[in-house]
Amino acid sequence: MKRIPGFVLLFACAFASLPAASAAGGLTLPAGTQTILDHIYSGRSDLAIPEAQALQREQPSHPLSYLLEAEARWWEIWCTASEYKYGMTMPRHKEKQASDHIYLDLTSKAESLALASLAQHETPEMLFYAGMAEAQASRMYSLRGENRATAREGVRGREHLLRALALDPTLSDADLGLGLYNYYVDTFSTIARLLRFFMGIPGGSKEEGIRQLERAMEHGQLTQSEARFYLAINLHNYEQRYEEALQIITVLVEKYPENPMFRLARGDLFGKLGRKAPAIADYHAAEKAQFPSPECRQKVQQLAAAGLAAQGTGTPAGGH
């Protein structure tokens, strides 16, 4: 089994928002949110970040835009922290970066705005925002190896998401964060289990976590793509259910073919299944992708080269 650091995937991001046309339960969405999300999942942080910042200027007291900007920045962080090991492209523990504070400031701002709103009036939507802000902070702490901060933020996020779902059972987006919590808590290493014991971290169930991820993927308003990605990653890394993971990730590749991280994930799965030609095709597609971040573009090329080398094509440029 290949170990993913702590909570690095503990929660993915989902977003809701402000007054707009209200659905029957669940979340409400303002115009433009889906466009920002599509830019995020397409790997176009150069478009998504300015769009999120424009929303911040329009609605400075609402958490949505800060969560959106943090999510856009997270994909660049995911990219630059990734390594190719054991036939899989995944982020590993890395030293803190000067830019980490930008991301954490965004999550802190979103959390404080959501909590201020909740102090006035409790709503499922603001509980959801608070939970997702804490979840976003948790994954950054995990990536940097700060286990106690990771656990603290993760548990707080879980509490807010549970309360949100209790108030609105139709809020399937909350199943994403809860599903990842349940899954990863049940796959802790021995050291992490000791941390869980001493810090009083609630337990979880991998099976329930998978079911919750499936519900978010099928019924979430905002988390369908995010839940799909993390479910594919989990089925690959922990369950070795490669064929099922391949089917799940292929939907994202077809919807967002320009995102090289999705291409790399599918190439890895083709490789595990012994399908050399499509694996090479995906690695080449990732290699040619034009990520807006030069650092990330260089890292993707290194990751793709490592994947190609594993298939007996080309020379590895970093990775194992």
Secondary structure, 3 states (H helix, E strand, C coil): CCCCCCCCCCCCCCCCCCCCCCCCCCCCCCCCHHHHHHHHHCCCHHHHHHHHHHHHHHCCCCCHHHHHHHHHHHHHHHHHHEEEECCEEEECCCCCCCCHHHHHHHHHHHHHHHHHHHHHCCCHHHHHHHHHHHHHHHHHHHHCCCHHHHHHHHHHHHHHHHHHHHHCCCCCCHHHHHHHHHHHHCCCCHHHHHHHHHHCCCCCCHHHHHHHHHHHHHHCCCCHHHHHHHHHHHHHHCCCCHHHHHHHHHHHHHHCCCCHHHHHHHHHHHHHCCCHHHHHHHHHHHHHCCCCCHHHHHHHHHHHHHHHHHCCCCCCCCCC
